[in-house]
Amino acid sequence: MAGVALLDEYPLWVSALADLIGRDPALRVDVTVSRGAELVTRWQATPCPVVIAEPWLRSDDVLDAIATVAALDPAVTVIAFSRIWDNGHVQQALDLGARAYVPKSTPIDQLPGIITTARQGLMTAPVRADGGGASGLTPREIEVLALVARGQGNDAIARALHISGRTVKFHLQNA
C-alpha cells in the first residue's frame, strides 16, 4: 500500500481528498499539511511515495517544497493538483519535479487512475472543466493511451482501470 502526502490550505478540501484516496485499497493518506515547510518536515519523518500538492497557495512556499521533496527522492511521485492550469503554471510545476498537473475540476472517479499513471512515470496533462486540455485528451483517454503504449490490450486495460471493455474502446475512439 502506497502512502500519500496531501498539501492544501483548505482543511475541508484535504479531508475530502483524503477520504477519496482512502477508498483505493492500494493507497493510504499518511501526511496532511497546509504549508510547504510542513510538507518537507513531515515528509522527511514519514516519506510517502506520492505527494499531492496545490502549488499556488497563499503561503508561497509550496514550489520550494515540491522541488525539495523531488530532489530528496527522485522516485517520489509529485502531483500538482490545482485550480490554475495555464501553460506557464503547468510548466513551472513540472520543471520543479511534479510528474502530473491535474486541475481541481477533474472528475472524482478519474483521480485514482491519474495517480496510478503518474506513479508509472507517465505524465498527465491538464484538462479544463469543459473536457478540453493541453493535449485535447481527457485524463482517462491519456491513461488508456499510456497503457496501450505499454503494450496492454483492451481487456487488460479494462481490468487495470476498473472499467468495461466497451469503455476502453470508447476512450480509444475519442482519442
N, C-alpha and C positions, 0 to 999 in steps of 0.2 A: 504494500500500500504506500503510495507516494504522498509525502507531506506537502502542504501548500501554505505559503505565507500570503496574507492579504493586506494591502495598504490602500486606505481611502480615509478621508477625513469625516465621512458621514457614517456614524455607527449603524443606522438602520440599513444602509446600503451594504456594509460589511456583513452584518448579521444575515441579511437575505442571501447574499452571495455565498456565505459560509454554509447556510442551510442547503442551498442548491448543490454545492460541491460535495457536501456530506452525503448526498443521495447516491453518488457514484461509488461503488464498492472499491474502486481502485485508488480513490483519493480521500484524504482527510485534511482538515484545516488544523495546523499546529500553531500558527502565529497570526495574530491580527493586530495591526498598528494603524496610527493615524498620521505619522510623520516619517520622513525619510530616515532621520537619525535613529529613530526607534527601530525601523526595519533592519538597519545594519546591525545594531546591537543585539536584537532578538534573533536575527538570522544567524549570527555568529554563535549564539548559545544553542540554537536549535536549527541547524542547517536544513532547509527544505529544498527539494529538487525543483519545485515550482514556486515562482513568485508572481503574483498578480497585483499590479500597482497602477493607480491613477497618477500619471506623471505630472499633471498640471494642477497641483494643489496650491492653496494659499501659502503653505509653509516653504515653498520654493527650494526644498532640499531633496526632493524625490529623484530628480535626474541624477544628482550626485550619488544617491543611494543605489539606483539602478546600476550605474557604472561601477560602483564599489563592489556590489554583490556579484556582478558579472565578471569582474576582474579576479575576485577571490575564488570563484569557482566557475570556470568556463563551461562546465557541463550543466549549470543551472539554467532552467527554462524561465526566462522573464517574459511575462505577457503584459503589455501596456493595455489597460482597459479604460478607455477614456471617452469623455463626452465631446472631445475635439478631435477631428480627424483630417485636417488639411495636410497636404503633402509635406510641408516643412516640419510640422509637428511629428508626423509619422517617421520621416527620415531621421530626425533628431533622436527619437527614442530607439530606433533600430541601430543607429550609429553607436549608441551608448551600451548596447548589448541586449536589447529586447529582441526576442525571436518572433514575436507576433504583436500586432497592433489591432485591437478589437474595439469597435465603438460600443458604448453602453446601450445603444439601440439594438444590439444583436438579439435575436430571439433566444429565449432562455434555453430551449432544447438543443441549441447548437453549441453551447459553451463546452460541455464535456468533450465533444469531438474536436473542437478547436484546441483545447488543452492537449489532447492526445496527439493531434497533428503537430503542434508546436514542440512537444516532448520528443517527437520523432525527428526533430531538426528541420522540419519544413516550415516555411514562412506562411503566415496568414495575413491576407490583405484586408484593409478596412472596407467596410460595407456601410453605405448610408441607410437610413431608416426606410428609404423607398426601395431598397434592394439593390441599388447600383453601387458600384465601388470602384476603387482604383483600377481593378482588373476587369470590372464589369461582371464578375462572378460573385455568387453568394459564398459565405464561408463553407456551407455544406458542399457546394459544387467544387470548391477548392479541395476539400477533404477527399471527395470521391476521385477527383483527378489525380491527387497525390498518391492515393492507393493504387490507381491504375498504373501510374508511372513506376510504382514499385513492383509491378507485375501481378497484382492481385486481380482475380476475376470477379464478376458481379456477385456471385454467391458469397465469396469471402468478404467482399466489401460490405455486403448487406449484414453479415454476421458481425463484423468489426464495428460497424456504426449503428447496429441495432435498428435497422430499417429493412423494408422489404426489397426483394429483387426488382420489383416494378419501380420502386422509388429510386433505386440506383440508376436504372435505365432513364427515368425521368430527368435526374440530375445530369446524366451524361448528354442527353439530348439538348437540355438547356445550355450546357457548357459549350 
